[in-house]
Amino acid sequence: MSELKSAVAPSTAHAETADYFAQRQLKKGAVGWLLLVGLGVAYVISGDFAGWNFGLAQGGWGGMFIATVVVAFMYLCMCLCMSEMSTMLPTAGGGYSFARTAFGPMGGYLTGTAILIEYAIAPAAIACFIGAYCESLFGIGGWIIYLLCYLLFMGIHLKGAGEALKIMFVITAVAAVALMVFIFAMLPAFNSANLFDIAVHTEATGASAFLPLGYLGIWAAVPYAIWFFLAVEGVPLAAEEAKEPEKSLPRGLIGSMLILAFFALSILFLGPGAAGADALKASGAPLVDALKAVYGANTWLAGFVNFVGLAGLIASFFSIIYAYSRQIFALSRAGYLPKKLSLTNKNHAPHWAIIVPGVIGFCMSLSGEGDLLILMAVFGATISYVLMMLSYIKLKTSKADLVRPYKAPGGVVTASIALVLAAIAVVAGFVVDPKVWLMAAAIYVLFILYFLLYSRHHLVAGTPEEEFANIQQAEQELK
């Protein structure tokens, strides 16, 4: 479609604008609040099955525990603030929409692309863990499993949001059953001494049995504590497909966060507490290995959690495809990214926004380095958290009169707590592996250059983000 120009007659420009957005429509009212809770849990639940345990290697159990409690508090504060912003601006852009309204096109782009880095890389990390679970269960892993995951689940998403999220909800429920089986199976074998069996690095400042790698280990464990919650903030991306978004979005965000906090703390205590922290710190399938350590290699429990545990990994893989496609859809529709990426098919699914990042993610998964891919995803996530909390504070102070069906307890204070903790978390990945952190930063810089050199000259007027803000501003002026 040709670019809208001021020289075009008003009627022609209006027709072209209408046609542009008609080709970029999501399915309204396809998602209720219960599906949103399921979506929030699904985004993250793979973090309970694999990835978190690498934090034991960085900070020992004590370091990982402190990091997890702090990170959980950060996410809770952030989810409360995002619940308020999502009811104020219920669009598919999520955090990008909030930042654009607060800081203009540049702020929106910086936030949106940081989120995109998170969501595009996270499935590649999850694919590596799916491969490890399949290797343990079937003896087959590697690139074949990665490819099958991408082809199958991108295909389902192309059928439309309602269908995709209902399937995701069922998969997530099965995964939650597996976690509960693991929790109850580990309870009889729990021994607090097992939490502290990692060798103490006496040269580290503050080293002890509780913090075997010292105080710095707490900081180094933060990216892996984030993996327990990474992407829950993606619930607002379903805003344009949600029923009664002013009610369902806060319920989805806060409800899923509380469920995830319960699972995170239960797994962190009972896995290492039964099998030993040292035994799990480098495992690709920590829950399975914990059950084998306690009940033996041939126990049906290990086989059950291994098999059903795939559902948890698949649920997150599946749902984050939804998240990255909606983020790209919103950025493309606004002209930040190539406009073809926001075209939707007959099922109102943004097909190119599903396929293109999937191809890139598959190529990244071929590295097989799930732990390093986590660091790259966390880089994008934490940058976006800083920008989203700054957006909340800006909107709260400069546009206080905008209608907010839900208001976060604590307001600016709550956002400021999340902001400070997110800023600390940005640097944590550098502590773990500076090279990987800088690689993620380089990708971010390339996105910024694309905006400065090209896309800022090709932005589209009349996007839903602008319309919601303009309508609410007009309503306030009339009052």
Protein Blocks (a to p, Z undefined) as FASTA:
>chain_A
ZZddfklcfklmmmmmmmmmmmmcccehkacfklmmmmmmmmmmmmmmgojlmmmmmnoj
mlmmmmmmmmmmmmmmmmmmmmmmmmmmccfklmmmmmmmmnojmlmmmmmmmmmmmmmm
mmmmmmmmmmmmmmmmnopgcjllmmmmmmmmmmmmmnojklmmmmmmmmmmmmmmmmmm
mmmmmmmmgcfklmmmcccdfkbghiafklmnojmlmmmmmmmmmmmmgoklmmmmmmmm
pghkllmmmmmmmmmmmmmmmmmmmmmmmmmmmnopklmmmccblmlmmmmmmnojkbmk
lmmmmmmmmmmmmmmmmmmmmmmmmmmmmmmmnomacfklmpccfkopafklmmmmmmmm
mmmmmnopmmlmmmmmmmmmmmmmmmmmmmmmmmmmmmmmbccfbacehilmmmmmmmmm
mmmmmmmmmmmmmmlmmmmmmmmmmmmmmmmmmmmmmccehiaklmmmmmmmmmmmmZZ
